[in-house]
Amino acid sequence: MAKVTFLPAGVTCEVDPAAYPYGDHGLPGSLLDIGLHHGVDIGHNCGGSCACTTCHVVVKAGEEHLSEMEEDEEDRLDQAEGLTLHSRLACQAVVEGSGEVVVQVMMTKDQAGGH
């Protein structure tokens, strides 16, 4: 089991990688997939297809429990507002194995114009 905490919502959830996918937004087991399944407000204007930056998150802890960043995610992140060395797109960052991950959601659906 892995544990994921979404800030600023303060939602912490335990997830079982064997239960992926939870929905149809982002990669199966992505932070977006997990967050939406647990009621976390995460922007995702493109539906989780790595075509925008509204699901931008900053990983506060547990980067080693996330999938490696692919080139298309890295290219897209270059356009994200508030980019940091620990930025990821929630639709592409898949929680792998067990461990604890803490992320700061940078834009909610309301701020992103909804979806």
N, C-alpha and C positions, 0 to 999 in steps of 0.2 A: 504494500500500500504506500502511496505517496500522499503528502499533505501540501495543499496549495492555499496560500493566503493572498487575497486580493485587497489592496489598499486603494483608495481611502475608505471603501465600503466596510472593511474589517470582517469580511467573510472568509472563513477558513473551512475547507472541505477536504475530506479524505477521499482519494480516488484510487480505483483499482485499474491499472492498465489493461487488464483482461476484459474490462467492461466497455472499452472504447469501440466505436464512437458513441457519443451521447446524443448528437444531433447531426445536422448537415452544414454547419458553419465552420470553415477552416479545416485543417487536417484533423483526422481522427485523433483524439487525445491532446489536441492543442489547448493552449491556455484559453482561447476563445471558446472552443467546444466545451471545456470544463466550466468556465465562468458562466456562460449562458445557461447551461444545464442547472447550475446552482443559483440562478437569479441575479447574477452580477451584471450591472449595467456597463457594457463595453461597446464602444462604437464599432461598427463594421459595415460601412457604407457599401463596400463591394461584395458583401456576402461571405467574406473570408477567403477570397481567391488571390490574395497577395497583389491586388491592383490599386490599393490606396494605403494610407497610413493612419486611418482612424482607430485602428486597434492597437496603436503604439503603447507598449508598456515598458517600464524600466524595472529590471530584475534587481531586487534589493538583496536577495540571498538565494542560494541554490542553483546558480547557473549550471553547475555540473550535472544537474538532474534534468536538463533540457536538451533536446536534439541540437545538433550542430546547425549553425546558420548556413543556409544555401545562398548561392550568388544572387538569385532573383530577390530574396528577402533583403540582402545587404544593399542591393541597388535601390530598392524601394525605400528603405530606411533613410537613405541619403536625403530624401525629401521631407522627412518627419520634423515637425516643430519640436524643439526641446530635446534633440538627439543627444544621447550620452553614450559612453563606451559600453553601457549595460542595457542599451535599448534593444528590444525585439518587437516583432509583430506577433500579437497574440494568436493570430490565425496560423502561424507557421511554427511557433515554438511548442514542440510536443514534450509533454512530461514523460520521462522514461524511468522505469524502475521505481525504487522506493527512495524516500528522502523528503526534504522539506524545501518548498519554493515559495518565495515571497515576492510579489510584483506590485508595482504602483501603476494603476490604470491612468493614462495621461488624458484620455478624452472619453466621456460617456456618450451614449447614443444621443441623448438630448443635445449635448454640445456639438456633436457631429452632424446634427440635422436629422437624426433618426434613421431607422431602417427596420 
